[in-house]
Amino acid sequence: MKLFTSIKRFFTQPSAKIGLGVLVTIGFIAGAISWEKFNDVMDHTSTEEFCISCHSMQQPLEELKQTAHWSNRTGVTATCSSCHLPHDKTEKYARKVQAIREVFAEFSGKYDEEGSFEKHRQEMAEREWARFEANGSKECKTCHSYDRMNFDKMSEAAKKAMIPAAKKDQSCMDCHKGVAHHLPKMEVAEGSASKFDNLVSKAPQADKTYYSKANVNLFKDEAMKEQIGQLETAVPVRFVKAGQSADLVEMTMWRKDKGFGRIWYHQFGKNITDAVLSKEFMQNAPHFDVLDKKEDPLTGLTWQQVKMQVWIPKSQLIEDVKPVWAAAESVYKTQCSTCHKQPDVAHFDSNTWIGLFNGMVGFTNIDKQTSKEVLRYLQLHSSDFEAHSESQ
């Protein structure tokens, strides 16, 4: 009881033996030591060694090692925290608190299974991209300052991109996604016919226009024994009737009256592929109606507007094409900015977009099917269709 009374007196009554100055000094020293230890913890958890100690970080580490941010001729490199941890103290502490979620994900086994990191790469990348967008890529600009860039020493292509970016103090991540780590892969899962299966029309109506949900095989007969070609994604067709095992649709497109003319296009004079028919089918006097003929003044080639009915497998048509374009637009905005800011879609015509996109897609991780969808989106929302792009 006397011990308890002594302890209570020590904390509630002024000390008769220890002066106030001594207590303040002791408190200051204790606070200073605590602050130092706190900063030691902050510094240690910001080191590259700490960041890569997690199993899940081995994959992005190997990707980083293949870039100039890891090794270059000058030896000036960036660590994990250089890019992924804000340099301002308040923002740094806030980011440390947010990181608890990532530590929990690591210890809960979220990335233990093979391929799990790739599975979640998109969500992690988008979270970082959003952070860079919000702060204007402040971490990047710690090293890459617009004010200290010598534009005269840049190539002409770099000048065209960097001078306008400097004037707007543009976020680096607008154009440089994928400079340190691989971009997320945009592809349809194995065994899935299309990412738009949920949009399939259950009961198509006759004489109504629908769109192909993905690449759709074309057949000459209802039994689908003779394949004659393939439709691209989001191609408009008129529904004729439902058969027992297949659906009959009508295609109205344009073709060049040259050679076999087996590529059918969306519009006269525009190289927007709607369907590709087999060489064998086009060799053997195919039955299609010619509705119109025009000469292309740019090439001198004659184009034919043609119409033909074909059979397609069931559940291949969607009524609303807007989700297809929304998905393609998202891929374009997130993937096609590795080297420069994406041009406005309506800045080029549909034919010009072919060469431009084919030059860009090699620097991305977009799979073949998705790349075709993105190119089609760009072409059908180009300057040729700007006035009525909402209806495409």
Residue pairs with C-beta under 8 A, 6 or more apart in sequence:
14 20
15 23
42 92
42 93
42 96
44 50
45 96
46 81
46 85
47 79
47 81
48 79
48 80
48 81
51 57
51 79
51 80
51 81
51 84
52 58
52 61
52 80
54 106
55 106
55 111
55 112
56 106
56 110
56 111
56 116
56 117
57 80
59 117
59 118
60 117
60 181
63 180
63 181
63 182
64 70
64 180
64 181
65 71
67 179
67 180
69 77
69 78
69 83
69 179
69 180
70 77
71 77
76 143
78 143
78 180
82 139
82 142
82 143
83 139
83 140
83 180
84 128
84 139
85 92
85 95
85 139
86 92
86 94
86 95
86 135
86 138
86 139
87 138
87 139
87 142
88 138
91 135
105 111
110 116
110 120
111 117
111 120
118 185
121 182
121 184
121 185
122 184
125 177
125 181
125 183
125 184
126 334
129 173
129 177
129 334
132 139
132 140
132 171
132 172
132 173
133 171
133 173
133 174
136 169
136 170
136 171
137 171
137 172
137 173
140 172
140 173
140 176
141 172
144 172
146 165
146 166
146 169
149 162
149 166
151 159
151 162
151 163
151 166
154 162
161 175
161 340
161 341
164 170
165 174
165 175
165 341
170 341
174 337
174 341
175 337
175 338
175 339
175 340
175 341
176 337
176 338
177 183
177 334
177 335
177 337
177 338
178 338
178 363
178 364
178 365
179 338
182 365
183 334
183 335
183 338
183 364
183 365
184 334
184 365
185 365
185 366
185 367
186 331
186 335
186 365
186 366
186 367
186 370
187 366
187 367
187 369
187 370
188 194
188 195
188 214
188 367
188 369
188 370
193 213
193 214
194 213
194 214
194 233
195 214
195 327
196 213
196 214
196 318
196 323
196 324
196 327
197 213
199 213
199 318
199 319
199 320
199 323
199 324
200 213
200 315
200 316
200 317
200 318
201 210
201 317
201 318
201 319
204 210
204 239
204 242
204 247
204 317
205 239
206 239
206 240
206 241
207 238
207 239
207 240
208 238
208 239
209 236
209 237
209 238
209 239
210 236
210 237
210 238
210 239
210 249
210 317
210 318
210 319
211 234
211 235
211 236
211 237
211 317
211 318
211 319
211 321
211 324
212 231
212 232
212 233
212 234
212 235
212 237
212 312
212 316
212 317
212 318
213 233
213 316
213 317
213 318
214 233
214 316
214 369
215 230
215 231
215 232
215 233
215 369
215 372
216 230
216 231
216 235
216 312
216 313
216 316
217 224
217 227
217 229
217 230
217 231
217 312
217 313
218 227
218 228
218 229
218 230
218 231
218 275
218 277
218 310
218 311
218 312
219 225
219 226
219 227
219 228
219 246
219 310
219 311
219 312
220 226
220 227
220 228
220 281
220 310
220 311
221 311
222 243
222 244
222 245
222 246
222 248
222 311
223 245
223 246
224 245
224 246
224 311
224 313
227 278
228 277
228 278
228 281
228 286
228 310
229 262
229 275
229 276
229 277
229 278
229 281
229 310
230 275
230 276
231 237
231 251
231 274
231 275
231 312
232 273
232 274
232 275
232 276
232 372
232 376
233 324
233 369
233 372
233 373
233 376
234 321
234 324
234 325
234 373
234 376
234 380
235 251
235 266
235 274
235 275
237 249
237 250
237 251
237 317
238 249
238 250
238 252
239 247
239 248
239 249
239 317
240 247
240 248
240 249
240 250
240 309
241 247
241 248
242 248
242 314
243 311
245 314
246 311
246 312
246 313
246 314
247 311
247 312
247 313
247 314
247 316
247 317
248 309
248 310
248 311
249 309
249 310
249 311
249 312
249 317
250 307
250 308
250 309
250 310
251 264
251 274
251 275
251 307
251 308
251 309
251 310
252 291
252 305
252 306
252 307
253 264
253 265
253 266
253 274
253 275
253 305
253 306
254 264
254 265
254 266
254 267
254 268
254 303
254 304
254 305
254 306
255 261
255 262
255 263
255 264
255 265
255 303
255 304
255 306
256 263
256 265
256 301
256 302
256 303
256 304
257 293
257 301
257 302
257 303
257 304
258 301
258 302
260 279
260 282
260 283
261 282
261 304
262 276
262 277
262 278
262 279
262 281
262 282
263 273
263 275
263 276
263 277
264 273
264 274
264 275
264 276
264 277
264 306
265 271
265 272
265 273
265 274
266 272
266 273
266 274
266 379
266 380
267 350
267 384
268 294
268 296
268 303
268 305
269 294
269 296
269 298
269 303
270 350
270 351
270 379
270 384
271 350
271 351
271 354
272 350
272 376
272 379
272 380
277 286
286 308
287 308
288 306
288 307
288 308
289 306
289 307
289 308
290 304
290 305
290 306
291 304
291 305
291 306
291 307
292 304
292 305
293 302
293 303
293 304
293 305
294 302
294 303
294 305
295 301
295 302
295 303
296 302
296 303
318 324
321 392
324 373
324 377
325 377
325 380
325 381
325 392
327 373
328 370
328 373
328 374
328 376
328 377
328 378
329 345
329 377
331 366
331 370
331 373
331 374
332 342
332 345
332 374
332 377
332 378
333 342
335 364
335 365
335 366
336 342
336 357
336 360
336 361
336 364
336 374
338 360
338 363
338 364
339 360
339 363
343 356
345 377
345 378
345 381
345 382
346 381
346 382
346 383
346 386
346 389
347 383
348 356
348 382
348 383
349 382
349 383
349 384
350 378
350 379
350 380
350 382
350 384
350 385
352 382
353 375
353 378
353 379
353 382
354 375
354 379
357 371
357 374
357 375
357 378
358 375
361 371
361 374
361 375
366 374
380 389
380 392
381 389
381 392
385 392
